[in-house]
Amino acid sequence: MVAKISVSGRQKSAHRMIQRWGGIGYLVRDSVQRAATMAYMEYTPRERGLYADKSARIRVSVIGLVVPPHHEQDTVLYEGETYNVLLPIEGPRMGIEFVYYDLNVMRVSGPAVAS
């Protein structure tokens, strides 16, 4: 007998891995901050050729989010830095449900550096 893996089981597994690599960040829409578990991921050199040099990926857990992120409506606050989402949201799916969200982002501001 083949064991079926549920969508929620994969989401929980992804959540644990994202939690281990990252922490709590915020999706900001219309001045409302929504907490989310996320991790900053560098692109591989091969992927970097496909995207802008200064872009990166932020992986976001679906667990705890009622409204999914949107590339035109949300910005990301993570570890003291602000990111714009550049492209429509991607990520692996099971049917119509995301296992986690991959956001292609570019940093727009960060912490001030003392001179």
N, CA, C and O atoms as a DFTB+ gen file, in Angstrom:
460 C
 N C O
     1  1       0.838      -1.170       0.000
     2  2       0.000       0.000       0.000
     3  2       0.894       1.249       0.000
     4  3       1.867       1.327       0.750
     5  1       0.557       2.199      -0.831
     6  2       1.311       3.442      -0.933
     7  2       0.688       4.474      -0.005
     8  3      -0.518       4.717      -0.036
     9  1       1.540       5.078       0.824
    10  2       1.048       6.102       1.750
    11  2       0.794       7.397       0.993
    12  3       1.621       7.832       0.192
    13  1      -0.352       8.006       1.251
    14  2      -0.662       9.291       0.641
    15  2      -0.096      10.394       1.513
    16  3      -0.203      10.355       2.739
    17  1       0.505      11.374       0.868
    18  2       1.017      12.529       1.588
    19  2       0.023      13.655       1.384
    20  3      -0.277      14.038       0.253
    21  1      -0.477      14.174       2.469
    22  2      -1.494      15.220       2.387
    23  2      -0.852      16.579       2.129
    24  3       0.334      16.780       2.387
    25  1      -1.649      17.497       1.621
    26  2      -1.198      18.866       1.411
    27  2      -0.771      19.463       2.749
    28  3       0.287      20.086       2.838
    29  1      -1.579      19.279       3.784
    30  2      -1.239      19.869       5.087
    31  2       0.041      19.257       5.656
    32  3       0.796      19.944       6.344
    33  1       0.294      17.993       5.383
    34  2       1.531      17.357       5.832
    35  2       2.749      17.974       5.167
    36  3       3.761      18.220       5.822
    37  1       2.654      18.224       3.879
    38  2       3.767      18.867       3.163
    39  2       3.935      20.312       3.615
    40  3       5.061      20.793       3.742
    41  1       2.830      21.008       3.859
    42  2       2.906      22.392       4.337
    43  2       3.584      22.449       5.704
    44  3       4.399      23.337       5.954
    45  1       3.252      21.509       6.590
    46  2       3.866      21.481       7.925
    47  2       5.358      21.188       7.830
    48  3       6.158      21.794       8.543
    49  1       5.733      20.264       6.954
    50  2       7.142      19.937       6.759
    51  2       7.901      21.148       6.220
    52  3       8.989      21.461       6.703
    53  1       7.340      21.828       5.228
    54  2       7.967      23.031       4.667
    55  2       8.068      24.119       5.732
    56  3       9.078      24.817       5.813
    57  1       7.027      24.265       6.546
    58  2       7.018      25.272       7.612
    59  2       8.179      25.045       8.581
    60  3       8.865      25.992       8.965
    61  1       8.395      23.801       8.969
    62  2       9.489      23.483       9.903
    63  2      10.848      23.829       9.297
    64  3      11.712      24.373       9.985
    65  1      11.041      23.518       8.014
    66  2      12.317      23.829       7.372
    67  2      12.514      25.342       7.241
    68  3      13.605      25.844       7.507
    69  1      11.483      26.065       6.838
    70  2      11.577      27.517       6.715
    71  2      11.854      28.138       8.078
    72  3      12.653      29.068       8.192
    73  1      11.195      27.623       9.106
    74  2      11.386      28.111      10.471
    75  2      12.838      27.883      10.919
    76  3      13.422      28.740      11.583
    77  1      13.408      26.751      10.564
    78  2      14.784      26.429      10.936
    79  2      15.772      27.366      10.249
    80  3      16.753      27.783      10.864
    81  1      15.526      27.708       8.968
    82  2      16.446      28.562       8.205
    83  2      16.232      30.041       8.463
    84  3      17.156      30.832       8.274
    85  1      15.038      30.438       8.889
    86  2      14.711      31.858       8.956
    87  2      14.103      32.271      10.269
    88  3      14.603      31.928      11.340
    89  1      13.010      33.020      10.174
    90  2      12.334      33.528      11.358
    91  2      11.050      34.233      10.972
    92  3      10.462      33.957       9.927
    93  1      10.627      35.141      11.824
    94  2       9.386      35.874      11.582
    95  2       9.696      37.153      10.813
    96  3      10.596      37.910      11.178
    97  1       8.951      37.377       9.765
    98  2       9.020      38.609       8.986
    99  2       7.601      39.113       8.785
   100  3       6.658      38.570       9.361
   101  1       7.447      40.139       7.976
   102  2       6.122      40.741       7.796
   103  2       5.841      41.013       6.325
   104  3       6.700      41.501       5.591
   105  1       4.631      40.691       5.915
   106  2       4.113      41.112       4.625
   107  2       3.312      42.375       4.893
   108  3       2.410      42.368       5.731
   109  1       3.624      43.455       4.198
   110  2       2.977      44.736       4.446
   111  2       2.110      45.106       3.251
   112  3       2.581      45.161       2.115
   113  1       0.838      45.356       3.527
   114  2      -0.114      45.778       2.500
   115  2      -0.973      46.883       3.099
   116  3      -1.603      46.694       4.139
   117  1      -0.995      48.028       2.444
   118  2      -1.791      49.173       2.921
   119  2      -1.508      49.478       4.389
   120  3      -2.440      49.680       5.168
   121  1      -0.253      49.513       4.769
   122  2       0.214      49.826       6.130
   123  2      -0.169      48.777       7.178
   124  3       0.031      49.006       8.371
   125  1      -0.707      47.650       6.763
   126  2      -1.042      46.562       7.687
   127  2       0.054      45.503       7.583
   128  3       0.347      45.004       6.496
   129  1       0.660      45.163       8.735
   130  2       1.709      44.158       8.771
   131  2       1.127      42.811       9.170
   132  3       0.458      42.687      10.196
   133  1       1.394      41.792       8.335
   134  2       0.962      40.423       8.636
   135  2       2.203      39.588       8.906
   136  3       3.063      39.442       8.038
   137  1       2.290      39.040      10.112
   138  2       3.440      38.215      10.472
   139  2       3.420      36.919       9.673
   140  3       2.365      36.330       9.437
   141  1       4.610      36.490       9.262
   142  2       4.743      35.238       8.518
   143  2       6.106      34.632       8.809
   144  3       7.068      35.353       9.071
   145  1       6.188      33.318       8.763
   146  2       7.458      32.623       8.901
   147  2       8.123      32.624       7.536
   148  3       7.534      32.178       6.552
   149  1       9.368      33.132       7.474
   150  2      10.050      33.254       6.187
   151  2      11.546      33.067       6.345
   152  3      12.088      33.167       7.446
   153  1      12.208      32.792       5.221
   154  2      13.658      32.630       5.193
   155  2      14.205      33.264       3.921
   156  3      13.622      33.128       2.845
   157  1      15.332      33.961       4.057
   158  2      16.027      34.589       2.934
   159  2      16.887      33.531       2.254
   160  3      17.664      32.844       2.916
   161  1      16.755      33.398       0.961
   162  2      17.484      32.376       0.209
   163  2      18.277      33.044      -0.913
   164  3      17.705      33.772      -1.726
   165  1      19.572      32.805      -0.964
   166  2      20.391      33.315      -2.065
   167  2      20.112      32.460      -3.306
   168  3      19.837      31.265      -3.203
   169  1      20.187      33.090      -4.467
   170  2      20.095      32.332      -5.709
   171  2      21.420      31.638      -5.981
   172  3      22.478      32.133      -5.592
   173  1      21.360      30.501      -6.644
   174  2      22.578      29.839      -7.091
   175  2      23.152      30.658      -8.242
   176  3      22.429      31.461      -8.833
   177  1      24.439      30.479      -8.582
   178  2      24.999      31.231      -9.707
   179  2      24.211      31.015     -11.002
   180  3      24.056      31.949     -11.789
   181  1      23.722      29.822     -11.228
   182  2      22.924      29.543     -12.436
   183  2      21.621      30.337     -12.415
   184  3      21.242      30.940     -13.419
   185  1      20.927      30.338     -11.258
   186  2      19.683      31.090     -11.132
   187  2      19.932      32.592     -11.236
   188  3      19.108      33.322     -11.787
   189  1      21.066      33.057     -10.708
   190  2      21.378      34.484     -10.723
   191  2      21.408      35.019     -12.151
   192  3      21.071      36.181     -12.381
   193  1      21.804      34.195     -13.102
   194  2      21.795      34.608     -14.506
   195  2      20.391      34.803     -15.050
   196  3      20.196      35.536     -16.020
   197  1      19.414      34.156     -14.434
   198  2      18.025      34.280     -14.881
   199  2      17.344      35.512     -14.310
   200  3      16.394      36.028     -14.899
   201  1      17.824      35.987     -13.165
   202  2      17.198      37.105     -12.472
   203  2      18.211      38.246     -12.333
   204  3      19.393      38.077     -12.632
   205  1      17.752      39.365     -11.894
   206  2      18.629      40.522     -11.680
   207  2      19.694      40.180     -10.641
   208  3      19.446      39.414      -9.709
   209  1      20.869      40.751     -10.814
   210  2      21.989      40.472      -9.915
   211  2      21.677      40.726      -8.452
   212  3      22.163      39.994      -7.590
   213  1      20.889      41.732      -8.151
   214  2      20.640      42.088      -6.758
   215  2      19.358      41.467      -6.206
   216  3      18.958      41.763      -5.080
   217  1      18.728      40.625      -6.981
   218  2      17.504      40.012      -6.481
   219  2      17.838      38.762      -5.672
   220  3      18.929      38.202      -5.778
   221  1      16.885      38.349      -4.876
   222  2      17.028      37.156      -4.051
   223  2      15.641      36.521      -3.924
   224  3      14.667      36.989      -4.515
   225  1      15.579      35.470      -3.156
   226  2      14.311      34.775      -2.945
   227  2      14.020      34.752      -1.460
   228  3      14.904      34.494      -0.644
   229  1      12.779      35.021      -1.120
   230  2      12.325      34.832       0.255
   231  2      11.250      33.759       0.215
   232  3      10.240      33.887      -0.476
   233  1      11.491      32.708       0.967
   234  2      10.556      31.590       1.034
   235  2       9.639      31.821       2.226
   236  3      10.112      32.062       3.337
   237  1       8.320      31.748       2.001
   238  2       7.330      32.066       3.028
   239  2       6.434      30.857       3.266
   240  3       5.935      30.248       2.320
   241  1       6.239      30.520       4.519
   242  2       5.347      29.427       4.889
   243  2       3.893      29.845       4.677
   244  3       3.524      30.991       4.935
   245  1       3.078      28.914       4.207
   246  2       1.646      29.200       4.057
   247  2       0.926      29.114       5.393
   248  3      -0.163      29.666       5.549
   249  1       1.526      28.424       6.358
   250  2       0.868      28.226       7.648
   251  2       0.786      29.554       8.396
   252  3       1.793      30.236       8.582
   253  1      -0.401      29.903       8.813
   254  2      -0.632      31.141       9.545
   255  2      -1.061      32.309       8.666
   256  3      -1.468      33.350       9.181
   257  1      -0.976      32.153       7.353
   258  2      -1.394      33.228       6.448
   259  2      -2.802      32.951       5.932
   260  3      -3.070      31.892       5.365
   261  1      -3.688      33.908       6.134
   262  2      -5.049      33.775       5.618
   263  2      -5.102      34.279       4.180
   264  3      -5.771      33.696       3.327
   265  1      -4.376      35.385       3.924
   266  2      -4.326      35.982       2.591
   267  2      -2.939      35.741       2.016
   268  3      -1.951      36.115       2.648
   269  1      -2.828      35.128       0.838
   270  2      -1.504      34.877       0.267
   271  2      -0.819      36.174      -0.155
   272  3      -1.490      37.177      -0.399
   273  1       0.508      36.162      -0.243
   274  2       1.217      37.354      -0.692
   275  2       0.867      37.683      -2.142
   276  3       0.490      36.802      -2.916
   277  1       0.997      38.963      -2.499
   278  2       0.720      39.408      -3.866
   279  2       1.860      40.319      -4.310
   280  3       2.258      41.223      -3.574
   281  1       2.381      40.086      -5.500
   282  2       3.574      40.808      -5.957
   283  2       3.346      42.294      -6.195
   284  3       4.304      43.065      -6.146
   285  1       2.130      42.718      -6.447
   286  2       1.868      44.137      -6.688
   287  2       1.347      44.862      -5.453
   288  3       1.353      46.093      -5.416
   289  1       0.899      44.125      -4.443
   290  2       0.272      44.757      -3.289
   291  2       1.093      44.680      -2.011
   292  3       0.868      45.467      -1.091
   293  1       2.041      43.748      -1.930
   294  2       2.792      43.531      -0.697
   295  2       4.251      43.939      -0.837
   296  3       4.843      43.826      -1.911
   297  1       4.818      44.414       0.266
   298  2       6.262      44.512       0.428
   299  2       6.616      43.603       1.601
   300  3       5.748      43.218       2.384
   301  1       7.885      43.268       1.712
   302  2       8.341      42.341       2.745
   303  2       9.295      43.068       3.686
   304  3      10.218      43.749       3.239
   305  1       9.070      42.920       4.985
   306  2      10.012      43.374       6.003
   307  2      10.607      42.125       6.638
   308  3       9.892      41.309       7.218
   309  1      11.928      41.986       6.521
   310  2      12.568      40.808       7.080
   311  2      13.965      41.178       7.556
   312  3      14.757      41.735       6.797
   313  1      14.261      40.872       8.796
   314  2      15.560      41.131       9.423
   315  2      15.999      42.581       9.229
   316  3      17.156      42.845       8.902
   317  1      15.075      43.517       9.430
   318  2      15.394      44.934       9.377
   319  2      15.521      45.527       7.987
   320  3      15.896      46.691       7.845
   321  1      15.215      44.746       6.959
   322  2      15.327      45.236       5.588
   323  2      13.968      45.155       4.903
   324  3      13.129      44.321       5.243
   325  1      13.772      46.048       3.923
   326  2      12.525      46.091       3.160
   327  2      12.798      45.589       1.749
   328  3      13.797      45.954       1.129
   329  1      11.901      44.751       1.252
   330  2      12.043      44.167      -0.085
   331  2      10.762      44.395      -0.883
   332  3       9.658      44.325      -0.343
   333  1      10.927      44.666      -2.176
   334  2       9.798      44.671      -3.109
   335  2       9.716      43.301      -3.749
   336  3      10.741      42.689      -4.048
   337  1       8.512      42.820      -3.960
   338  2       8.295      41.553      -4.658
   339  2       8.253      41.870      -6.146
   340  3       7.463      42.708      -6.583
   341  1       9.101      41.202      -6.928
   342  2       9.278      41.560      -8.336
   343  2       8.354      40.832      -9.305
   344  3       7.930      41.404     -10.309
   345  1       8.046      39.587      -9.011
   346  2       7.295      38.748      -9.949
   347  2       6.098      38.114      -9.252
   348  3       6.044      38.077      -8.023
   349  1       5.135      37.613     -10.031
   350  2       4.035      36.871      -9.398
   351  2       4.584      35.742      -8.520
   352  3       5.643      35.179      -8.798
   353  1       3.854      35.432      -7.477
   354  2       4.271      34.450      -6.479
   355  2       4.371      33.069      -7.110
   356  3       3.506      32.653      -7.881
   357  1       5.452      32.368      -6.763
   358  2       5.679      31.011      -7.251
   359  2       5.767      30.063      -6.063
   360  3       5.622      30.473      -4.911
   361  1       6.005      28.803      -6.356
   362  2       6.197      27.804      -5.324
   363  2       5.538      26.505      -5.722
   364  3       4.663      26.489      -6.588
   365  1       5.949      25.411      -5.096
   366  2       5.361      24.116      -5.424
   367  2       3.907      24.048      -4.979
   368  3       3.529      24.616      -3.955
   369  1       3.109      23.350      -5.758
   370  2       1.686      23.205      -5.461
   371  2       1.296      21.727      -5.441
   372  3       1.910      20.878      -6.086
   373  1       0.266      21.473      -4.684
   374  2      -0.413      20.175      -4.742
   375  2      -1.832      20.514      -5.144
   376  3      -2.612      21.014      -4.333
   377  1      -2.168      20.245      -6.388
   378  2      -3.460      20.690      -6.901
   379  2      -3.422      22.200      -7.026
   380  3      -2.548      22.752      -7.694
   381  1      -4.369      22.869      -6.384
   382  2      -4.404      24.334      -6.445
   383  2      -3.776      24.990      -5.224
   384  3      -3.661      26.214      -5.178
   385  1      -3.367      24.200      -4.231
   386  2      -2.830      24.752      -2.984
   387  2      -1.307      24.793      -3.005
   388  3      -0.656      23.836      -3.425
   389  1      -0.745      25.911      -2.547
   390  2       0.702      26.046      -2.427
   391  2       1.200      25.254      -1.222
   392  3       0.522      25.169      -0.198
   393  1       2.395      24.673      -1.358
   394  2       3.074      24.043      -0.226
   395  2       3.819      25.136       0.552
   396  3       3.818      25.129       1.783
   397  1       4.451      26.068      -0.161
   398  2       5.044      27.285       0.393
   399  2       5.120      28.292      -0.741
   400  3       4.941      27.940      -1.907
   401  1       5.387      29.549      -0.396
   402  2       5.486      30.608      -1.400
   403  2       6.949      30.976      -1.613
   404  3       7.705      31.121      -0.653
   405  1       7.343      31.127      -2.869
   406  2       8.655      31.654      -3.218
   407  2       8.457      33.049      -3.784
   408  3       7.758      33.227      -4.782
   409  1       9.072      34.040      -3.146
   410  2       8.950      35.423      -3.590
   411  2      10.286      35.886      -4.166
   412  3      11.304      35.858      -3.474
   413  1      10.288      36.307      -5.421
   414  2      11.469      36.900      -6.039
   415  2      11.477      38.352      -5.604
   416  3      10.567      39.105      -5.951
   417  1      12.498      38.762      -4.846
   418  2      12.495      40.090      -4.215
   419  2      13.774      40.860      -4.521
   420  3      14.790      40.288      -4.917
   421  1      13.696      42.168      -4.327
   422  2      14.867      43.034      -4.394
   423  2      14.827      43.976      -3.198
   424  3      13.800      44.585      -2.899
   425  1      15.966      44.080      -2.521
   426  2      16.063      44.943      -1.341
   427  2      15.938      46.400      -1.773
   428  3      16.600      46.841      -2.712
   429  1      15.074      47.145      -1.067
   430  2      14.915      48.577      -1.353
   431  2      15.442      49.437      -0.229
   432  3      15.791      50.594      -0.462
   433  1      15.511      48.916       0.979
   434  2      16.110      49.663       2.076
   435  2      16.523      48.710       3.178
   436  3      16.013      47.597       3.300
   437  1      17.463      49.187       3.974
   438  2      17.946      48.377       5.077
   439  2      18.274      49.267       6.248
   440  3      17.973      50.460       6.234
   441  1      18.890      48.695       7.261
   442  2      19.227      49.481       8.442
   443  2      20.254      50.553       8.108
   444  3      21.121      50.356       7.257
   445  1      20.145      51.686       8.786
   446  2      21.105      52.784       8.578
   447  2      22.474      52.361       9.113
   448  3      22.575      51.689      10.140
   449  1      23.507      52.760       8.407
   450  2      24.869      52.434       8.810
   451  2      25.471      53.669       9.472
   452  3      25.467      54.755       8.893
   453  1      25.987      53.498      10.687
   454  2      26.587      54.626      11.416
   455  2      27.915      54.995      10.759
   456  3      28.682      54.123      10.351
   457  1      28.178      56.316      10.663
   458  2      29.445      56.732      10.043
   459  2      30.464      57.125      11.083
   460  3      31.585      57.501      10.739
